């Protein structure tokens, strides 16, 4: 069963967020377990971003979470955020 994680972050610095993300992509090439991800901005709350990350399973997400680069990006995102990050952990039950 696929597993999705939604990460919401408020930040005035989209460019810095993307630099962190690009560094994470480079640092985890060949080791990350992410199937795909989407980075979105909330139309009703500019400066609020939602990262939707898909994994093949919760176990694969745990492997990804244990990567040193994942810890670095989490710290960097928290430093750029104007409030604590919000996480939603979702089991995909149906996809049509």
C-alpha positions in Angstrom: 0.0 0.0 0.0 1.4 3.4 -0.9 2.1 5.9 1.8 1.9 9.7 1.4 3.4 12.4 3.6 2.2 16.0 3.4 4.5 18.6 4.8 3.2 22.1 5.2 5.6 25.0 5.7 5.1 28.7 5.9 8.1 30.7 4.7 8.8 34.0 2.9 11.7 32.4 1.1 10.6 30.0 -1.7 14.0 30.3 -3.4 15.8 29.1 -0.2 13.4 26.3 0.2 14.1 25.1 -3.3 17.9 25.4 -2.8 17.5 23.1 0.2 15.3 20.7 -1.8 17.8 20.6 -4.8 20.6 19.9 -2.4 18.6 17.0 -0.9 17.9 15.6 -4.3 21.6 15.7 -5.1 22.6 14.2 -1.8 20.1 11.3 -1.9 20.5 10.4 -5.6 20.3 6.6 -5.7 19.4 6.2 -2.0 16.1 8.0 -1.5 12.9 5.9 -1.6 10.5 8.6 -2.8 8.4 7.5 -5.7 7.3 11.0 -6.6 6.6 14.3 -5.0 4.7 17.5 -5.6 5.6 20.9 -4.2 2.5 23.3 -4.2 1.7 26.8 -3.0 -1.6 27.4 -1.2 -3.5 29.8 -3.4 -5.4 31.1 -0.4 -2.3 31.6 1.7 0.6 32.9 -0.3 3.9 31.8 1.3 2.4 28.5 2.5 3.8 25.5 0.7 2.7 21.9 0.8 5.1 19.1 -0.1 3.3 15.9 -1.1 5.7 13.0 -1.0 4.8 9.5 -2.1 6.5 6.3 -1.0 5.8 2.7 -1.9 5.2 1.8 1.8 5.6 3.2 5.3 8.7 1.0 5.6 10.3 2.7 2.6 9.4 6.1 4.1 11.2 5.1 7.3 14.3 4.2 5.3 14.2 7.6 3.6 13.7 9.3 7.0 16.9 7.7 8.3 19.1 9.2 5.5 21.5 11.9 6.9 20.4 14.2 4.1 16.8 14.0 5.2 17.7 15.1 8.7 19.6 18.1 7.1 16.7 19.2 5.0 14.3 18.9 7.9 16.5 21.2 10.0 16.9 23.6 7.1 13.1 23.8 6.4 12.4 24.3 10.1 15.0 27.2 10.1 13.3 28.9 7.2 9.7 28.4 8.5 7.8 31.2 10.2 5.9 28.5 12.3 6.5 24.8 13.1 6.1 22.5 10.1 2.9 20.4 9.9 3.1 16.8 8.9 0.2 14.5 7.8 1.0 10.8 7.4 -1.5 9.0 5.1 -2.0 5.5 3.9 -3.4 5.5 0.4 -6.6 3.5 0.4 -7.8 4.2 -3.1 -6.5 5.9 -6.2 -8.8 6.0 -9.3 
